[in-house]
Amino acid sequence: MTPPDPTPAAPADPTPAAPAGDGPPSADRRRWIALAVVLTASFMDLVDATIVNIALPSIRQDTGAGFGALQWVTAGYALAFAIGLITGGRLGDIHGRKKLFLLGMGGFTVASALCGLAADPAMLVAARVLQGATASLMVPQVLAIIHVSFPAHERGKVFGMFGAVVGLGAVCGPLIGALLTQGNLFGLEWRPIFLINLPVGVLGILFGRRFLTESRSDTALRLDLVGTALLTLGLLLVLYPLTHGREAGWPVWGFVAMAAGPLVLAGFVRYEQFKARKDGSPLVELSLFRIKTFAAGVGVQLTFGVVSGLFFLIWTLYMQLGLGWGPLHAGLTGLPFSLACSAAAGLSVQKLVPRFGRAVLQAGALIMLGGTLLYLWQADHYGTAMQSWQMAPAMVLMGAGMGLIIAPITDAVLSEVPVGHSGSASGIFNTTGQVGMALGLALSSVAFFGAVDGPGGAGFVAATTHALWWIAGGLVLVLGLLFRLPRRARVQSLPQEEPAAPERAAADQPALVP
């Protein structure tokens, strides 16, 4: 289960790395140590994005957090991460990728400590937002650093290692969270899921300072701070009242804010058009949306993000609050999903998509929809008596369906995007997925928490079946949008040292499993 990896908004122009073998053995050793550092950072971010859900019931019991606060523990991270992705990548291009990577890792480590030491829900939410913001500085630099550190003929092997880390994070995150939460180390309850980042972060900073090589873009780039502010405000005006409205009794100000949000986002679009005419450095390259396949693909990514964010939140709450399982029981029950997702993702890219094209993604949506409907029937039929083995078939179907979609979708969407805009397109694409996840988490107020019918586990089971209908509807929409993608990805001819490589490679990783 992996979150999207961000990319710079505009194609980078990194300094080419020296070909392997041309330098002394010590230089060769340094770049492999540097690779280990950035891969560890990616693993830490991936695990942190997946580790929290399994601990939410423990956080609720220990801190007295309401359901709105629990939503923001996850949505706050996703939203801050999404908003900062493109800007974080561009800051690295301007000021140096090593510098921004170390700054982001340092901030992420401090934010993790604040999460682990949080005295109340408000402090935890604030620390999680800071975590997401600092991750958006750190993670976009990873693939750009790989690009400048390794020559083209070695990158296939290196990106294969990167993909393995992504898959490992998908499987390990929930299990690590379950073990740390249920283990109650030193009586700290859920807090070790954040504190475990401290030694990893400190070692990463020390090794990064010594072994990473600085690089930046040779092209003069500019930040779009006004665009970032408008986008942030517009999203908050929608997501904040949607998350807190139910607990506040749906006040009038909430509806006013949600109505104002789209107006602010429309102002963001107008400003981006002005920014593109003024200096050619908008936060979002709006001309890409004239490409029908790209616009449809962004719609798929947004909707799939909503479905994923909603599902993974209600799933863990259903198992622990509805069925009364402990964190480790819930974490182990999720293994069939993770393993099926990883296996299907590898199979889809290597074997199925080259032969069947778009039909593989459509089959994935149908399989995932079938798993959702089976899960819905099981939750309604077995109620609070559901067993892990009974849930396993639905989890395998949902995991396999998701794997068939998340691995090949980026190439399918970007195949008709001009090579010169691949960096901007992949940045928009991944950011959209994270925004979708934040929206899905916010919608859980209506789809799940607002449907809790009665006390105890039975109330959460009823809410789960209600939310699963929302998820099924989202998957039907995803299936419809997939018909707008090209039947087969168009292969574009790229120079061996294509400057947009780090951005394109970043988009190639699975993007949406929180």
C-alpha positions as a printed Julia matrix, in Angstrom:
514×3 Matrix{Float64}:
   0.0     0.0     0.0
   1.83    2.98   -1.24
   1.24    6.59   -1.51
   2.08    8.57   -4.67
   5.57    9.63   -5.05
   5.74   13.32   -5.92
   7.68   14.83   -8.75
   8.81   18.31   -9.7
   6.25   20.3   -11.62
   8.53   21.07  -14.52
  11.08   18.88  -16.28
  14.33   18.98  -14.4
  17.66   19.57  -16.01
  20.05   17.81  -13.67
  23.77   17.64  -14.16
  24.54   14.29  -15.81
  26.22   11.71  -13.66
  29.57   10.3   -14.59
  29.26    6.9   -16.26
  29.8     3.95  -13.98
  33.34    2.71  -13.88
  34.92    6.0   -15.01
  35.63    7.16  -11.52
  37.6     5.65   -8.64
  36.1     2.74   -6.66
  35.48    5.06   -3.7
  33.2     7.25   -5.86
  31.3     4.18   -6.98
  30.87    3.09   -3.36
  29.68    6.56   -2.35
  26.84    6.61   -4.86
  25.58    3.21   -3.75
  25.58    4.38   -0.14
  23.74    7.51   -1.3
  21.2     5.24   -3.0
  20.68    3.37    0.27
  20.06    6.68    2.04
  17.38    7.93   -0.38
  15.71    4.51   -0.59
  15.56    4.39    3.2
  13.9     7.81    3.19
  11.32    6.59    0.67
  10.66    3.49    2.75
  10.25    5.62    5.88
   7.72    7.86    4.15
   5.78    4.93    2.67
   5.61    3.1     5.99
   4.57    6.25    7.82
   1.71    6.81    5.4
   0.38    3.28    5.95
   1.3     2.68    9.58
  -1.16    5.16   11.1
  -4.51    3.67   10.08
  -3.98    0.51   12.1
  -3.28    2.59   15.23
  -6.31    4.93   14.97
  -8.5     3.02   17.48
  -5.63    3.03   19.98
  -5.1     6.77   19.43
  -8.81    7.36   19.97
  -8.85    5.38   23.22
  -5.66    6.94   24.6
  -6.25   10.59   23.69
 -10.04   10.8    23.58
  -9.88   12.05   20.0
 -13.18   12.43   18.21
 -13.8    10.95   14.8
 -13.14   14.31   13.16
  -9.68   14.46   14.75
  -8.97   10.89   13.64
  -9.85   11.85   10.09
  -7.41   14.77   10.23
  -4.62   12.54   11.59
  -4.64   10.87    8.18
  -6.15   13.56    5.93
  -3.91   16.33    7.32
  -0.81   14.4     6.26
  -2.23   13.58    2.82
  -3.36   17.14    2.13
  -0.11   18.81    3.23
   1.84   16.23    1.26
  -0.24   16.78   -1.88
  -0.09   20.58   -1.78
   3.68   20.62   -1.3
   4.69   18.02   -3.9
   5.24   20.18   -6.95
   6.65   23.14   -5.0
   8.99   20.81   -3.09
  10.38   19.39   -6.3
  10.88   22.84   -7.79
  12.63   24.07   -4.63
  15.1    21.21   -5.03
  15.73   22.18   -8.64
  16.39   25.79   -7.6
  18.27   25.51   -4.3
  19.82   22.05   -4.55
  18.34   18.59   -4.19
  20.7    17.42   -1.48
  19.95   20.52    0.59
  16.17   20.1     0.28
  16.38   16.36    0.91
  18.29   16.87    4.16
  16.02   19.75    5.18
  12.96   17.61    4.52
  14.37   14.59    6.36
  15.3    16.75    9.33
  11.84   18.29    9.44
  10.2    14.88    9.02
  12.21   13.52   11.94
  11.29   16.45   14.19
   7.63   16.17   13.17
   7.71   12.44   13.96
   9.02   13.23   17.43
   6.21   15.77   17.94
   3.66   13.17   16.83
   5.04   10.64   19.29
   5.04   13.19   22.13
   1.64   14.72   21.31
  -0.25   15.57   24.49
  -3.68   15.9    22.86
  -5.44   15.34   19.52
  -4.9    18.94   18.35
  -1.13   18.65   18.78
  -1.12   15.3    16.98
  -3.04   16.7    14.02
  -0.73   19.72   13.79
   2.34   17.48   13.93
   0.9    15.23   11.21
   0.34   18.24    8.95
   3.96   19.24    9.56
   5.02   15.68    8.75
   3.22   15.8     5.42
   4.68   19.21    4.58
   8.25   18.14    5.33
   7.77   14.87    3.43
   6.82   16.96    0.4
  10.29   18.55    0.6
  12.12   15.24    1.04
  10.43   12.74   -1.26
  10.47   14.68   -4.58
  14.27   14.77   -4.45
  14.7    10.99   -4.28
  14.33   10.09   -7.95
  16.08   13.25   -9.14
  19.07   12.33   -6.93
  19.04    8.82   -8.39
  18.98   10.31  -11.89
  22.04   12.48  -11.39
  23.93    9.77   -9.49
  23.58    6.93  -11.98
  24.11    6.8   -15.76
  21.26    5.79  -18.05
  22.42    2.19  -18.52
  22.25    1.55  -14.76
  18.96    3.24  -13.99
  16.81    0.25  -14.93
  18.42   -1.79  -12.16
  18.24    1.09   -9.71
  14.59    1.85  -10.42
  13.89   -1.87  -10.03
  15.34   -1.61   -6.53
  13.19    1.45   -5.95
  10.09   -0.48   -7.0
  11.01   -3.28   -4.6
  11.19   -0.75   -1.76
   7.73    0.51   -2.74
   6.33   -3.01   -2.59
   8.09   -3.76    0.67
   6.66   -0.6     2.24
   3.19   -1.65    1.11
   3.44   -4.97    2.94
   5.46   -3.87    5.97
   3.66   -0.66    6.95
   0.48   -2.16    8.41
   2.39   -5.04   10.04
   4.94   -2.74   11.66
   2.11   -0.52   12.89
   0.26   -3.52   14.3
   3.32   -4.94   16.06
   4.34   -1.6    17.58
   0.8    -0.72   18.68
  -0.12   -4.07   20.17
   3.36   -4.54   21.65
   2.83   -1.4    23.77
   6.59   -0.84   24.03
   7.57    0.81   27.34
   3.87    1.46   27.95
   3.83    4.04   25.15
   0.74    2.56   23.42
   0.63    3.9    19.81
   3.47    6.4    20.09
   6.32    4.11   18.88
   4.81    4.12   15.37
   6.12    7.69   15.11
   9.13    7.52   17.43
  10.67    4.71   15.36
  11.44    7.36   12.72
  13.88    9.18   15.01
  16.93    6.87   14.81
  16.28    6.24   11.11
  16.03    9.96   10.4
  19.17   10.86   12.36
  21.22    8.19   10.59
  19.8     9.28    7.24
  20.86   12.88    7.84
  24.38   11.87    8.92
  24.95    9.55    5.96
  23.2    11.92    3.57
  25.47   14.84    4.49
  28.51   12.69    3.8
  27.55   10.68    0.73
  24.94   12.65   -1.25
  26.16   14.86   -4.09
  24.56   18.26   -4.59
  22.79   19.01   -7.87
  20.32   21.57   -9.17
  18.68   22.59  -12.42
  20.59   24.72  -14.91
  17.29   26.27  -15.99
  16.09   29.38  -14.18
  12.89   28.35  -12.4
  10.42   30.38  -10.34
   8.07   29.48   -7.54
   4.34   30.08   -7.8
   3.59   31.02   -4.2
   0.3    32.76   -5.02
  -0.92   29.7    -6.9
   0.07   27.45   -3.99
  -1.79   29.71   -1.53
  -4.96   29.76   -3.66
  -4.9    25.98   -4.1
  -4.38   25.43   -0.37
  -7.19   27.82    0.58
  -9.62   26.34   -1.93
  -9.02   22.78   -0.76
  -9.25   23.7     2.92
 -12.55   25.52    2.38
 -13.98   22.25    1.07
 -12.24   19.67    3.26
 -12.33   21.35    6.68
 -16.13   21.77    6.97
 -16.68   18.4     5.31
 -14.55   16.76    8.01
 -15.82   18.69   11.03
 -19.35   19.52    9.91
 -20.98   16.36   11.26
 -19.55   16.75   14.77
 -20.45   20.46   14.78
 -24.05   19.75   13.72
 -23.54   20.95   10.12
 -23.46   24.72   10.86
 -24.25   27.33    8.22
 -20.63   28.49    8.03
 -19.66   25.02    6.84
 -21.97   25.16    3.84
 -20.83   28.72    3.07
 -17.18   27.57    3.15
 -17.88   24.55    0.92
 -19.64   26.81   -1.56
 -16.74   29.28   -1.52
 -14.13   26.56   -2.06
 -14.93   25.92   -5.74
 -14.95   29.68   -6.37
 -11.44   29.99   -4.92
 -10.31   27.01   -7.0
 -11.77   28.7   -10.08
  -9.72   31.77   -9.16
  -6.68   29.49   -8.92
  -7.29   28.32  -12.49
  -7.57   31.91  -13.75
  -4.39   32.89  -11.93
  -2.51   29.9   -13.39
  -3.56   31.04  -16.87
  -2.25   34.52  -16.1
   0.97   33.09  -14.62
   1.61   30.98  -17.73
   1.26   34.07  -19.96
   3.37   36.24  -17.66
   6.52   34.15  -17.11
   5.76   30.58  -18.17
   6.16   29.13  -14.66
   2.68   28.23  -13.33
   2.28   25.72  -10.54
   0.02   23.64  -12.81
   0.41   23.45  -16.6
  -3.26   23.79  -17.54
  -2.67   23.23  -21.25
  -2.19   19.54  -20.47
  -5.9    19.2   -19.77
  -6.61   19.81  -23.45
  -5.3    16.28  -23.99
  -8.45   14.22  -23.48
  -6.67   11.09  -22.31
  -4.7    13.03  -19.72
  -7.82   14.82  -18.43
  -9.63   11.47  -18.16
  -6.62    9.93  -16.45
  -6.56   12.69  -13.86
 -10.24   11.99  -13.27
  -9.41    8.31  -12.74
  -6.62    9.19  -10.34
  -8.79   11.6    -8.35
 -11.7     9.15   -8.08
  -9.45    6.22   -7.3
  -7.78    8.33   -4.59
 -11.19    9.04   -3.04
 -12.05    5.33   -3.1
  -8.69    4.34   -1.59
  -8.71    6.97    1.15
 -12.24    6.05    2.2
 -11.71    2.28    2.04
  -8.48    2.03    4.04
  -9.87    4.19    6.84
 -13.16    2.33    7.23
 -11.49   -1.06    6.82
  -9.27   -0.75    9.88
 -12.05    0.83   11.96
 -14.43   -1.95   10.91
 -11.99   -4.65   12.02
 -11.08   -3.07   15.34
 -14.16   -1.11   16.41
 -16.75   -3.22   14.62
 -15.35   -6.72   15.07
 -13.31   -6.03   18.2
 -10.02   -7.35   16.8
  -6.65   -6.23   18.11
  -4.17   -4.31   15.91
  -2.05   -7.39   15.13
  -5.1    -9.46   14.16
  -6.24   -6.65   11.87
  -2.76   -6.21   10.4
  -2.37   -9.9     9.59
  -5.85   -9.97    8.04
  -4.65   -7.33    5.59
  -1.77   -9.48    4.31
  -3.79  -11.17    1.52
  -4.69   -7.72    0.18
  -1.09   -6.48    0.19
   0.37   -9.64   -1.33
  -2.31   -9.84   -4.04
  -1.8    -6.15   -4.86
   1.98   -6.51   -5.19
   1.74   -9.68   -7.28
  -0.9    -8.27   -9.62
   1.05   -5.01  -10.04
   4.17   -6.86  -11.19
   2.2    -9.18  -13.47
   0.24   -6.35  -15.07
   3.31   -4.35  -16.1
   5.51   -7.23  -17.2
   3.03   -9.57  -18.89
  -0.54   -8.35  -19.23
  -0.48   -4.69  -20.31
   1.99   -5.23  -23.2
  -0.45   -7.82  -24.59
  -3.91   -6.54  -23.66
  -3.41   -2.79  -23.07
  -6.21   -0.78  -21.47
  -8.36   -3.88  -20.94
  -6.09   -4.87  -18.03
  -7.0    -1.7   -16.1
 -10.67   -2.18  -16.87
 -10.45   -5.78  -15.67
  -8.79   -4.48  -12.5
 -11.68   -2.1   -11.84
 -14.21   -4.91  -12.38
 -12.3    -7.32  -10.13
 -12.0    -4.7    -7.41
 -15.7    -3.9    -7.76
 -16.5    -7.61   -7.44
 -14.37   -7.82   -4.29
 -16.14   -4.77   -2.86
 -19.58   -6.25   -3.47
 -18.48   -9.57   -1.97
 -17.11   -7.76    1.08
 -20.35   -5.78    1.36
 -22.39   -9.0     1.32
 -20.1   -10.64    3.89
 -20.23   -7.66    6.27
 -24.02   -7.6     6.05
 -24.38  -11.4     6.3
 -21.89  -12.22    9.07
 -22.17   -8.98   11.04
 -19.91   -8.93   14.09
 -19.19  -12.68   13.69
 -16.97  -12.18   10.61
 -13.72  -14.21   10.68
 -10.43  -13.42    8.95
 -10.63  -16.43    6.63
 -14.1   -15.4     5.52
 -12.82  -11.93    4.62
  -9.77  -13.25    2.71
 -11.44  -13.9    -0.71
 -12.8   -10.35   -0.88
  -9.4    -8.98    0.16
  -7.6   -10.97   -2.53
 -10.0    -9.71   -5.19
  -9.73   -6.09   -4.06
  -5.95   -6.26   -3.77
  -5.52   -7.91   -7.16
  -7.86   -5.42   -8.8
  -6.0    -2.49   -7.3
  -2.65   -3.92   -8.4
  -3.85   -4.24  -12.0
  -4.7    -0.52  -11.98
  -2.04    1.29   -9.97
   1.05   -0.11  -11.67
   0.27    0.57  -15.37
  -2.05    3.57  -15.12
   0.63    6.25  -15.24
   2.1     5.13  -18.56
  -1.4     4.82  -20.0
  -2.29    8.36  -18.94
   1.01   10.01  -19.9
   1.47    8.15  -23.19
  -0.03   11.01  -25.24
   1.6    13.81  -23.24
   4.48   15.54  -25.08
   7.85   14.47  -23.7
   8.72   18.05  -22.8
   5.73   18.2   -20.41
   6.14   14.75  -18.84
   7.53   16.22  -15.62
   4.62   18.61  -15.16
   2.11   15.91  -16.12
   3.45   13.34  -13.67
   3.58   15.94  -10.91
  -0.08   16.89  -11.51
  -1.04   13.23  -11.75
   0.51   12.2    -8.43
  -0.7    15.32   -6.64
  -4.24   14.62   -7.83
  -4.08   11.15   -6.28
  -3.1    12.54   -2.9
  -5.79   15.21   -3.06
  -8.29   12.44   -3.85
  -7.17   10.5    -0.8
  -7.63   13.56    1.41
 -11.1    14.07   -0.07
 -11.99   10.41    0.54
 -10.91   10.7     4.17
 -13.02   13.83    4.54
 -16.04   12.14    2.93
 -15.89    9.43    5.58
 -17.8    11.9     7.79
 -20.83   11.34    5.6
 -20.23    7.9     4.17
 -19.11    6.19    7.39
 -19.2     8.14   10.65
 -22.54    9.72    9.82
 -24.0     6.24    9.21
 -22.97    4.65   12.52
 -26.31    3.21   13.59
 -26.41    2.22   17.24
 -23.8     1.55   19.91
 -21.09   -1.1    19.89
 -19.7    -3.14   17.02
 -23.04   -3.54   15.23
 -23.2     0.21   14.62
 -19.79    0.21   12.93
 -20.71   -2.83   10.84
 -23.8    -0.97    9.57
 -21.66    2.07    8.78
 -19.18   -0.12    6.9
 -21.84   -1.55    4.61
 -23.11    1.98    3.94
 -19.61    3.21    3.05
 -18.93    0.2     0.82
 -21.81    1.29   -1.43
 -20.01    4.62   -1.85
 -16.81    2.77   -2.73
 -18.66    0.58   -5.24
 -20.12    3.7    -6.88
 -16.66    5.24   -7.11
 -15.29    2.13   -8.81
 -18.11    2.23  -11.37
 -17.08    5.82  -12.16
 -13.43    4.73  -12.43
 -14.43    1.98  -14.86
 -16.3     4.48  -17.02
 -13.38    6.93  -17.1
 -10.96    4.16  -18.07
 -12.74    3.89  -21.42
 -11.36    7.37  -22.22
  -7.77    6.16  -21.99
  -5.94    4.95  -25.12
  -6.31    1.24  -25.86
  -2.54    0.92  -25.75
   0.08    3.3   -24.37
   1.9     5.07  -27.18
   5.65    4.51  -26.89
   7.55    7.78  -27.2
  11.11    7.92  -28.37
  13.28    9.43  -25.66
  16.92   10.47  -25.85
  19.2     8.41  -23.65
  19.74   11.31  -21.29
  16.21   12.75  -21.39
  16.08   15.54  -18.76
  12.56   14.59  -17.69
  13.62   11.09  -16.67
  13.42   11.56  -12.92
   9.94   13.0   -13.17
   8.73   10.31  -15.56
  10.24    7.57  -13.42
   8.63    9.02  -10.32
   5.28    8.76  -11.96
   5.86    5.11  -12.79
   5.6     3.89   -9.24
   2.31    2.73   -7.72
   0.6     5.81   -6.49
  -2.35    5.14   -4.36
  -2.27    2.69   -1.58
  -2.33    4.62    1.7
